[in-house]
Structure formats: structure tokens, C-alpha cells
């Protein structure tokens, strides 16, 4: 996954982040329809970039991550697979997905949770993959004293309103699985689609 787009030079590419179990997982079926519509177009690809940076919402079997899912009773076909292989097999088995999947990447500085007290980007827990830094605009955001870039993201799960300082150059992290980015033939992101958008 060092360079997810290495083989995409000269192509238009739709990239999205995915784990396996989340409320948006049925989007695989629609993305597969798009994949089939353009299967004879050599200059267009869809790539699912595996990213386990979000608390599972609605799929308890994935609460502890992809590799833990593989070890649950009845999931023998998933044992021994990597996180990327598990996500790909789940999408293929349940939604017929045939597009490319990567291995696991980090997409955020923190882990997204549905806790009403969680504040996005409040502190750094991990270092995101360079792909996500470029696509989200994180690499251009103003860096705080603690080393975390300034966020323009508020939690919709918060009980209290979360103020955002737009006077500083900031960015919006991946907000959930299936955040989609359309990338042009020169590797530049031209459009971002919210995770609930099809």
C-alpha cells in the first residue's frame, strides 16, 4: 500500500475507504454496478482502501476488527487471511464486488467513535497513510503545537455543540467508511463525496 495509486497514472480512479461491517457496507452493490458499467473502459478503476479507523456501527461481529471477525465460529473461510483479504472476500461474497482492495491503512489521527463526548482530532493517536493526508487536504492544514493538523470536523454524535475555528487552515478527516474521492489522470483529487453519498 506504499503507493496506492502507483499503477493508476493516466487513469481516472475512484478511491474509497472501507472496513467490512458498517452501515454503509451495502454500497458495495452500487459501486459494483458502476464497476461493471465501466469494465471495458481501460482508463477508469475503482479501488477500495481498507481502513479500520472507525468504531463498528450496527455490525457487532466486526466490533473488534476484521481479523477478530475471521476467528468467530462459522467464519473458517476467513481464517488466515489478511485484513485486506477479509474485507475483499466479505464484499465479494455478500455484494459481488470485483474491484481492487488494498491492505489496511490508517486514515485518521484518532479513532472515530460514536461516544457523545468524542471530539474529532482532539489529540493524535496514530499517523495516517500519506494517501489520506493528500486526499483530505490534511497535508496543507495548519499544524498545532501537539503535532496534529487543525480539524474542520465536528462529531454529529456530540451532546454539546462543537465549535470549529475556520480562521485557521484545516481539513476534514475521513468521517466514516465509504468516503469517496475521484482522482484525475494526473493523480489530483477533483471531487470528494460524503460517505453516505451514492
ZIURFEN-V781881 format. One record per pair of residues at least 12 apart in sequence whose ideal C-beta (glycine too) atoms are under 6 Angstrom apart, sorted by the first residue. I is the first residue (numbers start at 1). J is the second residue. Records with the same first field share a line. If there is no record, write none. Layout:
I=J / J
This chain:
1=102 / 103 / 105
4=49 / 102 / 131
5=187
10=185
11=43 / 45
12=44
13=45 / 183
14=46 / 182
15=47 / 49 / 181
16=178 / 180
17=49 / 51 / 107 / 174 / 177 / 179
18=48 / 177
19=52 / 177
20=62 / 66 / 87 / 90
21=56 / 59 / 62
22=57 / 177
23=57 / 58
24=177 / 178 / 195
27=178
28=91 / 95 / 97
29=95
30=198
32=96 / 97
35=99
46=99
47=100
48=101
49=102 / 105
50=83 / 84 / 87 / 102 / 104
51=105 / 107
52=65 / 104
53=107 / 108 / 111 / 112
54=112
55=113 / 114
66=83 / 86
67=83
70=86
82=103
83=104
84=101 / 102 / 103
87=101
88=101
105=129
106=126 / 128 / 129
107=128 / 132 / 174
108=128 / 173 / 174
109=121 / 124 / 148
110=125
114=157
116=157 / 158 / 159
118=155
120=151 / 153 / 155
121=148 / 151
124=147 / 148
135=181 / 189
136=171
137=171
138=171
141=169 / 170 / 171
142=168 / 169
150=168 / 170
151=170
152=164 / 170 / 172
153=172 / 173
175=195
176=195
178=195
179=195
180=193
